[in-house]
Structure formats: structure tokens, C-alpha cells
Amino acid sequence: MSIQLKENCKYAMLVPTSMGVRLTPENGQPVHSSDSFALYTTSAETNVASISSYLGLPVKVLTTFVKESPIAQIIKNNLASRHMDYEGPEVEQGDPWGYRHQFNIADSGYGSRGPRVHNDRAGEVGRTLNAKNFDLEQIFGEEGVQIVHLSGLIAALSPETSAFCLEIARVAKKHGTRISFDLNFRASFWVGREKELRENFTEIASVSDILIGNEEDFQLCFGIKGPEAGGKDIDSEIEGFKGLINRVKETFPNASVFATTLRQVISVNEHLWGAIMLEGDNWQVIKPRSITILDRIGGGDGFVGGLLYGILKGWEPEKWPQFGWATGAMATTFLTDYAQPADEEMVWSIWAGNARVKR
């Protein structure tokens, strides 16, 4: 195995994140025509970490909360229910126009009507994440962390969170923690900060052990040429992605694992789902196959979570993307943004295509 994990650690995984809530209309209805909504706790980074936490590995979340906010209490209760430790300062709301947790308002779509997502991040308390509020030397040096998972969503959220992620990467590297970085490019986060963020993302990627992103992520974050558009068939498309990953590897030779998902949308409720991973010099390719979608949000995070779980468990590399493919597919069957596997067998049954009842 190309990734050697630090031993005797308190935490298998750590994620810095900005927590929020998601409002989703019932029965796949559009937001604008609905008056009944379900509320879920969400963040991309805890979506990833949920695979490990539900399957029994110790996970810690670094975040920040609005003091005495009922939404903050919902978030804390949710993280505890996911078996996650959490740490973060309590920030005063200030006034009615002060800090709050982000709101994500999204419908699932149905059939030929695609999902629509509206992010309301005004006053987001997570933008204040700062290394001075955490004892990173104690967390990484004394308690110990095997993998820290960083996301471009947090690395680009604000100048403060960018500096926070850079400091985490530096301290993690010093103490032998493996670094996973999912680029998660968002154009609106980069407006007016392109030079700064490219430099920051480049530094994080240069010390990362695991790099994850789609063709747009690598092109827009680093200017790395993507695959040729309009491949004649899936095999030529896969070869195009292999070329992209090889160019990423040349740019960031410190990393030993590179991964991306493959998705073709047939309808809202049917996708072709696949994945590509390069581990060392070894390719693992999962050609897209049909999965049934209840809600697509969180599928990519589910893939990353399963991939990292396989690494943490010390499995052979071939199994990492297989498990990730299945946890990603599983996430799209939940109304929450994250999969909640009961056990490994439930995941491997999805990989095997075994949907028979288990009694």
C-alpha cells in the first residue's frame, strides 16, 4: 500500500468545516411551490467523515458555532448522533443582522425536472474559522490524527478560512498526518481572489497525499488542461480523464492517490455512476453503471468518504474506489446529504448489486 498511516492516533479522521442546515421540500417538489420543508444538518466535509464515523472509526470536527443559537444546538445534536467529536468557539450573534449558520435551500428534482440549489450564506459564522481558536499542536502532535480531509469549499470560504486550512495542512504535514484535499471549486467563492486562492490551493495540494477533483476543478484551480470534450464512447472518455490525472500527478508529485468520479445524468432519478483512481502507478477504473437516485446531493462526498475509509482500514487499493463507489451510490438513497451505513456488508451489497431483502 502506498499510504502509510500514523499509528497510535486518537482520531482516524479530522475535518474542518462550516456547519449549516438544509431545507428540502417534501416529495421532490420545487422550492418555489412548496410550503412544507424538512430540515437537515449539513456540510460537505462532515458528509465525507460520516462514512467512517458510522462504521466505527473515531472522527473529530473543527468548526465554529453561534452562541446560544437553536440552530447551533441542532447541529451539535446531529454531530453527536453521527458519533463525531466536535470542537469550536462560540461566537456571539451580535444583533439580528449578525452571525448565523448557513442555510442551503434545495429541492431534489424529479424525472426530467432537475434539482435547484439556493445557498444563503449571509453572515455565515463559519467564515470566522481561525487557527488561533484551536490547539493544533495538541490535536496533531499529542492526540494524533491519521487523515485530515480538507475541502476547497472551506479553503476558499474567506481569507480567514483560507489561512486556517493552510495552517492545518502545515501542522498536519509536520506531524505525519496524511492529507486529503478535495478541490470543490466554486466560481462565486473565487471572484476577486483568483491569485490568492490559486497560491493557497497550490500550497495545500503540494503537501497532500490524496487529491480529488473533477476536470473543471483541476482546470479552474490550477490551469491544468482537462480531457478533450465529447469522447466518442466511455473508453475514450476514461482515457481523457487518465490523461488529466497524469498531468495533475506531474504537477503535484508528492501525492500518491488521485481520484475522480464519473457521472452521466439520464434523468434526475437515474444516473450512470463510475470512478477512476490512480494509486502509485496503478489504475483502478469503475466503468459507469446505472444507479437509482432519491436525492443526488452528497453522492460525491459519499464517494470520497468510502475511499478514505478503505485507506484507513488498510485494504488493498483495488477496494478503495469500489467501496467509495458504493458509499457514493448509497448517499443518493438518503434524504440527508450523507450516507448512514449500518455496517460494511450493507455497502458491499450495493457494490455487488444485491438489493434483496436481508432478514
C-alpha positions in Angstrom: 0.0 0.0 0.0 1.4 3.4 -1.0 0.0 5.3 2.0 1.4 4.5 5.4 -0.7 5.9 8.2 0.5 7.2 11.5 -0.1 4.8 14.4 -1.5 5.3 17.9 -3.8 8.2 17.0 -6.9 9.2 18.9 -8.6 10.1 15.6 -8.8 8.3 12.3 -10.1 11.4 10.6 -10.4 15.1 11.2 -12.4 17.6 9.2 -12.5 21.4 9.4 -15.9 22.7 8.3 -18.6 25.3 8.4 -21.8 23.7 9.5 -25.3 24.7 8.3 -28.8 23.4 7.7 -30.6 22.4 4.5 -34.3 23.0 3.8 -35.8 20.5 1.4 -39.4 20.4 0.1 -41.3 17.2 0.6 -41.8 14.6 -2.1 -39.3 16.2 -4.5 -41.3 19.3 -5.1 -39.8 22.6 -6.3 -38.9 25.2 -3.6 -41.0 28.0 -5.1 -44.2 26.0 -4.9 -43.7 24.3 -1.5 -44.9 25.2 2.0 -43.6 22.1 3.8 -39.9 21.5 4.3 -37.7 19.1 6.1 -34.6 20.4 7.9 -31.3 18.6 7.8 -27.9 19.4 9.2 -25.2 19.5 6.5 -21.7 20.3 5.4 -19.7 18.6 2.6 -16.8 17.8 4.9 -19.0 16.0 7.5 -20.7 14.2 4.7 -17.3 12.7 3.9 -16.5 11.9 7.5 -19.9 10.2 8.2 -18.8 7.1 6.4 -16.0 6.5 8.9 -18.0 7.7 11.9 -21.0 5.4 11.2 -18.7 2.5 10.7 -17.0 2.9 14.0 -13.9 5.0 13.4 -13.2 8.0 15.6 -13.8 11.3 13.9 -13.3 14.9 15.0 -14.9 18.1 13.6 -13.3 21.5 13.9 -16.0 24.2 13.4 -17.5 27.3 14.9 -20.9 27.9 16.4 -23.2 30.9 17.0 -23.6 31.2 20.8 -27.0 30.3 22.2 -28.4 29.7 18.8 -31.1 26.9 18.5 -29.7 26.1 15.1 -26.2 25.6 16.7 -27.9 23.2 19.1 -29.5 21.2 16.3 -26.1 20.9 14.7 -24.4 19.8 17.9 -27.1 17.2 18.5 -26.7 16.0 14.9 -22.9 15.6 15.1 -23.3 13.7 18.3 -25.8 11.4 16.7 -23.2 10.7 14.0 -20.7 9.6 16.7 -18.4 12.6 16.0 -16.4 14.6 18.4 -16.6 18.4 17.7 -14.7 21.4 18.9 -15.2 25.1 18.1 -15.6 28.6 19.6 -18.9 30.1 20.5 -19.3 33.4 18.6 -21.8 36.0 19.7 -24.6 36.6 17.2 -24.1 40.3 17.7 -27.5 41.6 16.6 -30.3 40.4 14.4 -28.1 41.2 11.4 -25.1 39.4 12.8 -23.7 35.9 12.6 -25.7 32.8 11.8 -25.2 29.3 10.4 -25.6 29.0 6.6 -28.9 27.9 5.0 -29.0 25.6 1.9 -32.4 25.6 0.3 -32.7 22.9 -2.3 -35.2 20.6 -4.0 -34.3 17.1 -5.2 -35.9 17.4 -8.6 -37.9 14.7 -10.2 -37.7 12.9 -13.6 -36.9 15.5 -16.3 -37.0 18.5 -13.8 -33.5 19.0 -12.4 -32.7 19.9 -8.8 -32.2 23.6 -7.9 -30.0 24.7 -5.1 -30.0 28.1 -3.4 -27.3 28.9 -1.0 -28.0 31.6 1.6 -24.6 32.2 3.3 -25.0 35.8 4.5 -23.4 36.3 7.9 -22.1 32.7 7.9 -20.3 32.1 11.2 -18.0 29.5 9.6 -16.2 32.3 7.7 -14.6 33.2 11.0 -12.7 29.9 11.4 -9.2 30.7 12.7 -6.3 28.6 13.8 -5.8 30.7 16.9 -9.0 29.2 18.3 -7.6 25.6 18.2 -4.6 24.0 19.7 -3.4 22.3 16.5 -0.1 21.1 18.1 -2.1 19.2 20.7 -4.6 17.8 18.2 -2.0 16.6 15.7 1.1 16.2 17.9 -0.3 14.8 21.1 -3.8 13.3 20.3 -2.8 12.3 16.8 -4.8 12.2 13.5 -4.4 9.6 10.7 -6.1 11.6 7.9 -7.2 15.2 7.8 -9.7 15.9 5.0 -9.6 19.4 3.6 -12.2 20.8 1.1 -11.9 23.7 -1.3 -15.2 24.9 0.0 -13.6 25.8 3.3 -10.3 26.8 1.9 -12.0 29.4 -0.3 -14.8 30.5 2.1 -13.0 33.6 3.4 -9.4 34.9 3.8 -9.6 33.6 7.4 -10.6 30.1 6.5 -8.0 30.0 3.7 -5.3 30.8 6.3 -6.9 28.2 8.7 -6.7 25.4 6.1 -3.1 26.4 5.2 -2.1 26.2 8.9 -3.8 22.8 9.3 -2.0 21.5 6.3 1.3 22.7 7.6 0.9 21.3 11.1 -0.6 18.0 9.8 2.4 17.5 7.5 4.8 18.2 10.3 3.3 15.5 12.5 2.9 12.8 9.8 -0.8 13.1 9.3 -1.9 12.2 5.8 -3.7 15.0 3.9 -6.7 14.5 1.7 -7.8 17.5 -0.5 -11.0 17.7 -2.5 -10.8 20.8 -4.6 -14.5 21.5 -4.7 -14.1 24.6 -6.9 -16.9 27.2 -6.6 -16.6 30.1 -9.0 -18.5 32.5 -6.8 -16.0 32.0 -3.9 -13.1 32.9 -6.2 -14.3 36.2 -7.5 -11.7 38.9 -6.9 -9.4 36.3 -5.1 -8.1 34.3 -8.0 -4.4 34.9 -7.5 -4.6 34.5 -3.7 -6.6 31.3 -3.9 -4.6 29.7 -6.6 -1.5 30.2 -4.5 -3.2 28.8 -1.4 -4.7 25.8 -3.2 -1.3 25.1 -4.8 0.4 25.0 -1.4 -2.2 22.7 0.1 -2.2 20.4 -3.0 1.7 20.3 -2.9 1.7 18.7 0.5 -1.4 16.5 0.0 -1.3 12.7 -0.2 -4.7 12.3 -1.8 -6.1 14.7 -4.4 -9.7 14.6 -5.5 -11.5 16.6 -8.1 -13.2 16.6 -11.4 -11.9 18.0 -14.7 -13.3 21.5 -14.0 -11.7 21.6 -10.5 -8.2 20.9 -11.8 -8.6 23.3 -14.8 -10.0 26.2 -12.9 -7.9 25.9 -9.7 -4.6 25.2 -11.3 -4.9 25.8 -15.1 -4.2 22.1 -15.8 -5.5 21.1 -19.2 -8.6 18.9 -18.9 -9.7 16.0 -21.0 -10.9 16.5 -24.6 -14.6 17.2 -24.7 -17.0 14.9 -26.4 -15.4 11.5 -26.2 -16.8 9.0 -28.7 -17.5 6.4 -26.1 -16.9 5.7 -22.4 -13.5 4.2 -23.1 -12.2 7.3 -24.8 -13.7 9.4 -22.1 -11.9 7.4 -19.5 -8.6 7.7 -21.4 -9.2 11.5 -21.4 -9.5 11.5 -17.6 -6.4 9.4 -17.3 -4.5 12.0 -19.3 -5.8 14.7 -16.9 -4.8 12.8 -13.8 -1.3 12.1 -15.3 -0.9 15.9 -15.8 -2.1 16.5 -12.2 0.5 13.9 -11.0 3.3 15.7 -12.8 2.3 19.0 -11.2 1.9 17.5 -7.7 4.3 14.6 -7.4 4.0 14.4 -3.6 0.5 12.9 -3.8 0.2 9.2 -4.3 -3.6 8.9 -4.8 -5.7 10.8 -7.4 -9.4 10.2 -7.8 -12.4 11.5 -9.6 -16.0 10.3 -10.1 -17.7 9.8 -13.5 -21.4 10.7 -13.7 -23.8 10.8 -16.6 -27.3 12.0 -15.8 -30.0 10.0 -17.6 -32.8 11.6 -15.5 -33.0 13.0 -12.0 -33.7 9.5 -10.8 -31.2 7.6 -12.9 -27.5 8.2 -13.2 -24.6 6.3 -14.7 -22.0 6.3 -11.9 -18.4 5.4 -12.1 -14.9 6.3 -10.8 -11.2 6.5 -11.7 -8.3 6.3 -9.2 -4.6 6.3 -9.7 -2.6 4.9 -6.8 1.1 5.0 -7.4 1.4 3.7 -11.0 -1.8 1.6 -10.7 -5.1 2.5 -12.3 -8.4 1.4 -10.8 -11.3 2.1 -13.2 -15.0 1.6 -12.4 -17.0 2.0 -15.6 -20.3 3.9 -15.1 -23.3 1.8 -14.3 -26.9 2.7 -13.6 -27.9 3.7 -10.0 -31.3 4.9 -8.9 -31.4 8.4 -7.3 -33.6 9.6 -4.5 -31.5 12.8 -3.9 -28.2 13.3 -5.7 -26.8 15.9 -3.2 -23.8 14.3 -1.3 -23.0 11.5 -3.7 -19.6 12.8 -4.5 -18.9 13.3 -0.8 -20.0 9.8 -0.1 -17.5 8.5 -2.7 -14.7 10.4 -1.0 -15.8 9.1 2.4 -15.8 5.5 1.3 -12.4 5.9 -0.5 -10.8 7.3 2.7 -12.4 4.6 4.8 -10.8 1.9 2.7 -7.4 3.6 3.2 -7.9 3.9 6.9 -8.8 0.2 7.1 -5.6 -0.8 5.3 -7.4 -2.6 2.5 -5.8 -3.3 -0.9 -6.0 -0.2 -3.1 -8.4 -2.0 -5.5 -11.1 -1.9 -2.9 -10.8 1.8 -2.1 -12.8 3.1 -5.1 -15.1 0.1 -5.0 -16.2 0.9 -1.5 -16.3 4.6 -2.4 -18.4 4.0 -5.5 -20.9 2.1 -3.2 -21.0 4.7 -0.4 -21.5 7.4 -3.0 -24.4 5.4 -4.5 -25.7 4.8 -1.0 -25.7 8.6 -0.2 -28.0 9.2 -3.1 -30.6 6.9 -1.5 -30.8 9.1 1.7 -32.7 12.3 2.2 -29.8 13.5 4.3 -26.8 14.7 2.4 -24.7 11.9 3.9 -24.9 8.1 3.8 -25.6 6.3 7.1 -24.3 2.7 6.6 -25.3 0.2 9.2 -22.2 -1.9 8.5 -19.7 -2.7 5.8 -21.9 -5.5 4.5 -24.6 -3.0 3.5 -22.1 -1.2 1.4 -20.6 -4.2 -0.2 -24.1 -5.4 -1.1 -24.6 -2.2 -3.1 -21.3 -2.8 -4.9 -22.4 -6.4 -5.7 -25.8 -5.2 -7.0 -27.6 -7.2 -4.3 -30.8 -5.4 -3.3 -32.5 -8.5 -1.9 -34.2 -8.2 1.5 -32.0 -9.2 4.4 -33.8 -10.9 7.2 
